[in-house]
């Protein structure tokens, strides 16, 4: 393993330790999603004639909790990158014969480790305990889509950290951005308007929902609303097109995040 890899792993290890010691981070990234799952289960556990394939509202809202949980990487990564400016990590890296890429790579590694832990807990509780419906054959793909979105969330966190000088400010603004996008995208509560298409959360929830919950194929069309009923209107975009949109959002946020962060911080 070369020097860059060792440095990235060192930063990743440091990030994981700091997150595990942060009670607030643990609550919003693990405890809160589980609480929401219980609320959704109690409120939306009955299947109705308006749902397709006998699914309950809880079944089709479960992907929104997945999106929320993974999207919390926006908040934790924003705090992480902001902390690197405050505690002198950037200055120490700049004085060493290694690039700043280690900081970003370390963040991706630590967030990926944490995201896997989050998904295992949410899947275990939602599917194993509360009995949310899923299509087993496509579950690995749903898991992968969630992880890809997590990388996009890190990119957004990096953009936010670029403009804020304190971890406290980064935490507050990132939480505001994350929660606002969750509502605007219809990931928390169903929406059916053109604004959802401009949010990565919509594409992630919709693709995840139709592949791993409804059991649609890649060529089936995406629906415009995040609650699918027999009268829901389909878009002209197939599910595979939705996957391309997720990849496009991820690449855009990562590229912008790295460029803006490099420009806004002293080299």
Residue pairs with C-beta under 8 A, 6 or more apart in sequence:
1 9
3 97
3 98
4 98
4 99
4 101
4 102
4 105
7 93
7 96
7 98
7 102
7 106
8 101
8 102
8 105
8 106
8 109
9 106
9 109
10 106
11 89
11 102
11 103
11 105
11 106
11 107
11 109
11 110
12 105
12 106
12 107
12 109
12 110
12 113
13 110
14 106
15 80
15 106
15 107
15 110
15 111
16 110
16 113
16 114
18 80
18 83
19 25
19 26
19 76
19 110
19 114
20 26
25 75
25 76
25 79
28 72
28 75
28 175
29 69
29 72
29 76
29 114
29 118
30 69
30 118
30 121
33 65
33 68
33 69
33 118
33 122
34 121
34 122
34 125
36 65
36 68
37 62
37 65
37 122
37 125
37 126
37 130
38 130
40 57
40 58
40 61
40 62
40 65
41 58
41 130
43 58
44 56
44 57
44 58
44 61
45 56
45 57
45 58
46 56
46 57
47 54
47 55
47 56
48 56
48 57
50 229
50 230
51 57
51 60
51 228
51 229
52 214
52 228
52 229
52 230
53 214
53 215
55 133
55 213
55 214
56 133
57 227
58 130
58 132
59 132
59 133
59 213
60 209
60 213
60 214
60 226
60 227
60 228
61 227
62 126
62 132
62 213
63 142
63 187
63 204
63 205
63 208
63 209
63 212
63 213
64 182
64 187
64 188
64 205
64 226
65 122
65 126
66 119
66 122
66 142
66 146
66 205
66 208
67 146
67 149
67 182
67 185
67 187
67 201
67 204
67 205
67 208
68 182
68 187
68 188
69 118
69 119
69 122
70 115
70 118
70 119
70 146
70 147
70 149
70 150
70 153
71 149
71 150
71 153
71 178
71 181
71 182
71 201
72 118
72 153
72 178
73 111
73 114
73 115
73 150
73 153
73 154
73 157
74 153
74 154
74 156
74 157
74 160
74 174
74 177
74 178
75 157
75 171
75 174
75 175
75 178
76 111
76 114
76 157
77 107
77 111
77 153
77 154
77 157
77 158
77 161
78 156
78 157
78 158
78 160
78 161
78 164
78 170
78 171
78 173
78 174
79 157
79 161
79 167
79 170
79 171
79 174
80 107
80 110
80 157
80 161
81 103
81 107
81 157
81 158
81 161
81 162
81 170
81 261
82 161
82 164
82 165
82 166
82 167
82 169
82 170
83 89
83 167
84 90
84 103
85 161
85 165
85 265
86 165
86 166
86 167
89 103
90 100
90 103
90 265
90 266
93 99
93 100
93 102
93 103
94 100
94 266
94 267
100 262
104 158
104 258
107 154
107 158
108 151
108 154
111 150
111 154
112 147
112 150
112 151
115 146
115 147
115 150
116 147
119 143
119 146
119 147
123 143
126 132
127 134
132 213
133 213
134 142
134 212
134 213
135 211
135 212
135 213
135 214
135 215
138 211
138 212
138 215
139 212
141 211
141 212
142 208
142 211
142 212
145 204
145 207
145 208
145 211
145 243
145 246
146 204
146 208
148 246
148 247
148 250
149 200
149 201
149 204
149 246
149 250
151 250
151 254
152 200
152 246
152 249
152 250
152 253
152 254
153 178
153 253
154 254
154 257
155 250
155 252
155 253
155 254
155 255
155 256
155 257
155 258
156 174
156 177
156 253
156 257
157 170
157 174
157 257
158 254
158 257
158 258
158 260
158 261
159 253
159 256
159 257
159 260
159 261
160 170
160 173
160 174
160 177
161 170
161 174
161 261
162 257
162 260
162 261
162 263
162 264
162 265
163 264
164 170
164 173
181 187
181 199
181 200
181 201
182 188
182 201
183 189
184 191
184 195
184 196
184 199
185 191
185 196
185 199
185 200
185 201
185 202
185 205
185 226
186 192
186 196
186 202
186 205
186 225
186 226
187 201
187 202
187 205
187 226
190 225
190 226
190 227
191 225
191 226
192 224
192 225
192 232
192 233
196 202
196 224
196 226
197 203
200 245
200 246
200 249
200 250
200 253
202 226
203 242
203 245
203 246
203 249
204 246
205 226
206 222
206 223
206 226
206 242
207 222
207 239
207 242
207 243
207 246
209 226
209 228
210 216
210 220
210 222
210 223
210 228
210 239
211 218
211 239
214 228
216 239
217 239
218 238
218 239
218 240
218 243
219 238
219 239
219 240
220 238
220 239
221 234
221 235
221 236
221 237
221 238
221 239
222 234
222 235
222 237
222 238
222 239
222 241
222 242
223 232
223 233
223 234
223 235
224 232
224 233
224 234
224 235
225 232
225 233
237 245
